[in-house]
């Protein structure tokens, strides 16, 4: 979500309390969707691809090459719905 990162940075410049709330919600989203994948042993590249798929900004899918395990593509849709609900200012419902 590169555009989301820019929006969050701009929010930090304009309204730090709101930016800190966004940070808290990002943490909640990561606790819910990323931490379990990380705990299951997924590599950082697999997690990065999962996040890119979740954000819908890179079209790279979730597959990583052997010997690494990929994040299940089935996890992306729910994570995307949650991200749009929890972080609408970073990941709008359209697109």
N, C-alpha and C positions, 0 to 999 in steps of 0.2 A: 504494500500500500504506500508507494512513494508519495503520492499526492496527499495521503493521510498524514504522513510524517511531516510534510511541509505545513499542512493545516494545523497540526499539533504545535509545531514550532512557532507559528504565527500566533496561536492562542497563548503560548507561554509569554510572548512579548506583550500581549494585550491584556490578558486576564489570568494571572497565575493561579488563583483559587480554582477556576474552571479547568485549567490545564492539569492541576494536581488531581482533580476528580477524574479526568480522562486517564491519567496514569494509573489511578486505583482500579479503574474499570478494565484497562489493558491487563493489569495483573490478574484480575478475576478471570478474564477470558483465557489467559495463559494457564492459570491453575486448572481450569475446566477442560481445556482441549490440548494444550501443548505438554504440560507436565506429565500426564499419563503416558503420552507417547514417548517422552524422554525417559520415564521410569521403566518403560518396557524395553529400553535399550536402543531406540532409534538414534542414529547419528545426527550430528548437527546439519549436514547437507540434507538429510531426509526431512528434518524439521523445517529447514528453510524452504524446501519445495512444498511441504504441506502448507506453510504460511502463505507462500506465493499463490498456491491453488485456492486457498481460503479467500484471499484478497481479490482473486480473479484478475490480477494485473500482469501475469507473465505467461500464461498458457503453456506451462512446462509440465503439467501433470505432477504426480507424486512419486513416480518411479525413479529409483536410484539404481546404480549398477552394483552387481555382485562385487564384493562380499557383503554389502550393506543391505539391510531390510528397508523396504519402503513403507511409508505411512499408508494405511488403507484409504483408498479413494472414497470409500463409503463414509468416512469420518468428515470429509470436506463439507458436504452440504449442511449438516447440522452446525458445524463450526461457523460457516458463512452466515447462516440465519442468526445464530447467537451474536456474531460480530456486528451484523447490521442492526440488531436490536439494542445491543449494549453500547455500541460506539457509532451512532449515526453520523456524528460529525467527522469521522474518519473513513467510514465505509458506507456510503449512501445506499439506499435500497435499490436504486436503479443502477444498471451497469454491472 
